[in-house]
Amino acid sequence: ETDRSFAVLVDGAIIKPKPGFHDSQPVKVYAVTLFLLKKKARTWLKRFPALRPVARWVFHKALEIRLVAVRRTFKDKYGCVYRFHREHLIQKQMAVQGYWEDDTTALIDSRDWSGARVVEVGANFGAHTLPFALHCGKGGGGSVIAVEASEWAASELRHNIQLNELADNVRVIEGFVSSGAHTRDVEFTSFYSDLTHLVNTRVETRATTTIDDICTGDDRIDLLKIDTDGYDLDVLLGAERTVRRLKPLLYVEVSRSLAKAHHTPDLLYAWLVAHDYSPMIWDYESRTFEPLSVDVLLERLKVEPAMNILAIHKSQSADSVSR
């Protein structure tokens, strides 16, 4: 069962491993899964129900390995196609569940984005850029400005945009956004192999730009989304004129990583309040965005490494994000 002709039937599809895959641990998992799927194994599981969690784990592990071993692309829940990298944590999870981040997905699904203008700083490979572009482009007039500092991620983003024929809806800017136009040392992380181990992390000296420079002349921005692994307040500081002038929805990651830019979560929260924004947070129990106090923010960050804040300007109704 472990020679080069090894092939299995999993979840209704015939799976053939890549060359050199035959003598690896995943094949053993496949073999065990096949065994558990046999009638005799099902009989054993009825007789010994305590084995069911183990069998379930093995089966789902095999399905995950199927993704790693076979797929070169995957689709999200919106039908957008992405190039698949088996080491990439976000992509592996998206390939299984069809989306990345419950709260951000809820934001995408919460309103009609047809014709909207979205600016996304920290677009990565496009996990949220493509769904926004798909929705904004409906009816014409809408678009996404996707800013990404990492060369690898920007390349993947452009590739995925081409895969989905969304080039007319997305403008990609490869660059680092900060509080001003200057030069600084920036820490980059290309992707994650698991929840705790950062891969391909490096420091580069880069020229920076600002949201105010990028959005000069724009008369409408519906959403400014920021996810820059610790540089998020820097991005807001460079968006002062744009935020005061256009009052977009703000969707900003807050994390312990703010410390590497010499900022703190309460400083970011104070910036939002000082600019007449009402911070909100996704509540996983009620499945809605709820008002957020700075005390709750700091308490949650003791147990969560990062979270997203949705901030609505006081001149707008909270109904601009439907519940």
C-alpha positions in Angstrom: 0.0 0.0 0.0 3.0 2.4 0.2 4.4 2.1 -3.4 4.2 4.8 -5.9 0.8 3.6 -7.3 -0.9 4.1 -4.0 -4.3 5.8 -4.4 -7.2 6.1 -2.0 -10.8 7.0 -2.0 -11.6 9.7 0.5 -14.7 11.8 0.7 -15.9 10.5 -2.7 -12.7 11.5 -4.6 -9.8 9.4 -5.8 -6.6 10.9 -4.3 -3.2 10.1 -5.8 -0.2 11.5 -3.8 2.6 13.5 -5.3 5.8 11.8 -6.4 7.9 11.0 -3.3 4.8 11.1 -1.1 4.5 7.3 -0.9 6.9 6.6 1.9 5.7 9.4 4.2 3.7 9.5 7.4 0.5 10.8 5.7 0.2 7.6 3.7 0.0 5.7 7.0 -2.8 8.0 8.1 -4.6 7.3 4.8 -4.2 3.6 5.3 -5.6 3.8 8.9 -8.5 5.9 7.6 -9.4 3.3 5.0 -9.3 0.7 7.6 -11.7 2.7 9.8 -14.1 3.1 6.9 -14.4 -0.6 6.4 -17.6 -2.3 7.5 -15.7 -4.3 10.2 -14.3 -1.2 11.6 -17.7 0.5 11.7 -18.9 -2.6 13.7 -16.1 -2.2 16.2 -17.0 1.5 16.6 -20.5 0.5 17.5 -19.2 -2.0 20.0 -16.6 0.4 21.4 -18.0 3.9 21.2 -15.0 5.3 23.1 -13.0 4.8 19.9 -15.2 7.2 18.0 -13.4 10.4 18.9 -10.1 8.8 17.8 -11.6 7.6 14.5 -13.1 11.0 13.9 -9.7 12.7 14.5 -8.0 10.3 12.1 -10.5 10.9 9.4 -10.4 14.7 9.6 -6.6 14.5 9.7 -6.7 12.5 6.5 -8.9 15.1 4.9 -6.5 17.8 5.9 -3.6 15.8 4.4 -5.6 15.4 1.3 -5.6 19.2 1.0 -1.9 19.3 1.6 -1.0 16.5 -0.8 -3.2 17.2 -3.7 -4.6 20.7 -4.0 -2.9 23.4 -5.9 -5.8 25.9 -5.6 -8.8 26.2 -3.3 -12.0 28.2 -3.2 -13.5 30.3 -0.4 -17.2 30.5 0.5 -17.7 33.3 -2.0 -16.2 31.2 -4.9 -12.9 33.1 -5.1 -10.0 31.0 -6.1 -6.5 31.1 -4.4 -3.2 29.5 -5.1 -2.6 27.0 -2.3 0.6 26.8 -0.3 0.5 23.8 2.0 2.7 25.4 4.8 0.4 28.4 5.1 -1.8 28.2 8.2 -4.4 30.7 6.9 -4.7 29.0 3.6 -5.0 25.5 5.1 -7.9 26.8 7.4 -9.6 28.6 4.5 -9.4 25.5 2.3 -11.2 23.5 5.0 -13.8 26.0 6.3 -14.1 28.4 3.3 -13.2 31.7 5.1 -10.7 33.3 7.4 -11.8 35.0 10.6 -15.4 34.9 11.8 -15.7 38.6 12.6 -14.2 39.8 9.3 -16.4 37.4 7.4 -19.4 38.7 9.3 -18.4 42.2 8.3 -18.3 41.2 4.7 -21.7 39.6 4.9 -23.3 42.3 7.0 -24.2 44.8 4.3 -24.4 45.4 0.6 -21.0 46.5 -0.6 -22.1 47.1 -4.2 -20.3 50.2 -5.5 -18.4 50.7 -2.2 -14.8 51.9 -2.0 -12.5 49.8 0.4 -8.9 50.5 1.4 -7.2 47.4 2.9 -3.8 47.9 4.5 -2.1 44.5 5.0 -3.9 42.7 2.3 -1.6 39.6 2.4 -2.5 37.1 -0.3 -6.1 38.4 -0.7 -8.1 36.4 1.8 -10.4 39.4 2.3 -9.4 41.5 -0.6 -11.0 39.2 -3.2 -14.4 38.9 -1.4 -14.5 42.7 -1.0 -13.6 43.2 -4.6 -16.2 40.7 -5.7 -18.9 42.5 -3.7 -17.8 46.0 -4.4 -17.7 45.4 -8.2 -21.3 44.4 -8.4 -23.3 47.1 -10.1 -20.1 48.9 -11.1 -18.3 51.8 -9.5 -16.8 50.0 -6.5 -13.2 49.1 -6.0 -10.6 48.0 -3.5 -7.2 49.6 -2.9 -5.0 46.7 -1.5 -1.8 47.7 0.1 0.8 45.0 1.0 4.4 45.5 2.1 5.7 42.0 1.8 7.1 41.1 -1.7 5.9 37.5 -1.4 2.4 38.3 -0.3 2.0 41.1 -2.9 3.1 38.6 -5.6 0.5 36.1 -4.4 -2.1 38.8 -4.2 -1.6 39.8 -7.8 -1.7 36.2 -8.9 -5.0 35.5 -7.1 -6.5 38.7 -8.5 -5.7 37.4 -12.0 -7.0 34.0 -11.2 -10.4 35.6 -10.4 -10.3 38.2 -13.2 -10.7 41.0 -10.7 -8.0 43.2 -12.0 -10.5 46.0 -12.9 -11.8 46.0 -9.3 -8.5 46.0 -7.3 -5.5 48.4 -7.3 -2.5 46.8 -5.7 0.1 49.0 -4.0 3.2 47.3 -2.8 4.7 49.4 0.0 4.8 50.0 3.7 2.2 52.4 5.2 3.2 54.3 8.3 2.6 57.7 10.1 4.7 59.6 7.6 6.9 59.5 4.5 10.3 58.4 5.9 12.6 55.4 6.2 12.4 52.9 9.0 13.3 49.3 9.9 10.3 47.0 9.4 9.7 43.4 10.6 8.2 41.2 8.0 6.5 37.8 8.4 5.6 36.1 5.1 3.4 33.4 6.5 2.7 31.1 9.4 3.3 27.4 9.7 1.2 27.0 12.8 -0.4 29.2 15.5 2.8 29.9 17.4 5.7 29.6 15.0 6.4 32.5 12.7 8.1 31.6 9.4 10.4 33.7 7.2 10.5 36.6 9.7 13.1 39.3 8.8 13.8 43.0 9.2 14.2 45.3 6.3 14.9 49.1 5.9 12.0 50.4 3.9 10.7 53.8 2.6 7.2 54.4 3.9 4.1 56.2 2.7 0.8 57.2 4.3 -2.9 56.6 3.7 -3.3 60.4 3.3 -0.9 60.3 0.4 -2.5 57.2 -1.2 -6.0 58.6 -0.9 -5.3 62.2 -1.9 -8.2 63.3 -4.2 -10.5 60.4 -3.2 -14.0 61.7 -2.4 -15.3 58.5 -0.9 -14.0 55.6 1.2 -16.5 53.4 2.8 -14.1 51.2 4.8 -10.5 51.4 5.9 -9.3 48.0 7.0 -5.9 47.7 8.7 -4.1 44.5 9.7 -0.3 45.1 9.8 0.9 42.9 12.7 1.7 45.7 15.2 2.0 48.8 13.0 -1.8 49.5 13.0 -1.7 52.7 15.0 1.1 54.0 12.8 -1.2 53.5 9.8 -4.0 55.5 11.6 -1.6 58.3 12.4 -0.8 58.6 8.8 -4.6 58.6 7.9 -5.6 61.7 10.0 -6.8 63.9 7.1 -8.5 61.0 5.3 -10.4 59.9 8.4 -11.5 63.4 9.4 -12.6 64.2 5.8 -14.3 61.0 4.8 -15.3 59.3 8.1 -15.1 55.7 6.8 -15.8 52.6 8.8 -12.6 51.6 10.5 -11.7 47.9 11.0 -8.4 47.7 12.8 -6.4 44.8 14.3 -5.3 45.4 17.9 -2.6 43.1 19.2 0.2 42.7 21.7 2.5 43.3 18.7 1.8 47.0 18.9 4.7 47.1 21.3 7.2 46.7 18.5 6.1 50.1 17.1 6.2 51.5 20.7 2.5 51.7 20.9 -0.1 50.1 23.2 -3.7 48.9 22.7 -5.1 51.6 25.0 -3.4 54.3 22.9 -5.0 52.9 19.8 -8.4 52.9 21.5 -7.9 56.5 22.7 -7.1 57.5 19.1 -10.4 56.1 17.9 -12.4 57.9 20.7 -10.5 61.2 20.1 -11.6 61.0 16.5 -15.3 60.5 17.4 -15.4 56.8 16.7 -17.3 54.2 18.7 -15.3 51.0 19.0 -17.1 47.7 18.7 -16.0 44.1 19.0 -17.4 40.8 17.6 -19.2 38.8 20.2 -18.9 35.1 19.5 -21.9 34.1 21.6 -24.5 36.6 20.2 -22.8 36.7 16.7 -23.0 40.5 16.6 -20.8 43.5 17.0 -21.1 44.9 20.4 -19.8 48.1 22.1 -16.3 47.8 23.4 -14.8 49.5 26.4 -11.0 49.9 26.9 -11.2 47.8 30.1 -12.8 44.9 28.2 -10.2 45.3 25.4 -7.3 45.1 27.8 -8.8 42.1 29.6 -9.4 40.2 26.4 -5.8 40.9 25.2 -4.5 39.1 28.3 -5.8 35.8 26.8 -6.0 36.6 23.1 -2.9 37.7 21.2 -4.9 39.9 18.8 -8.5 40.9 17.8 -10.2 43.2 15.4 -12.0 46.4 16.3 -14.9 47.8 14.2 -15.2 51.5 14.7 -18.1 53.6 13.5 -18.1 57.4 13.4 -20.6 59.0 15.7 -22.1 60.9 12.7 -23.2 57.5 11.3 -25.7 55.0 12.7 -24.6 51.6 14.0 -27.1 50.3 11.5 -24.5 50.9 8.8 -23.3 47.5 9.9 -26.4 45.4 10.1 -26.7 42.8 12.8 
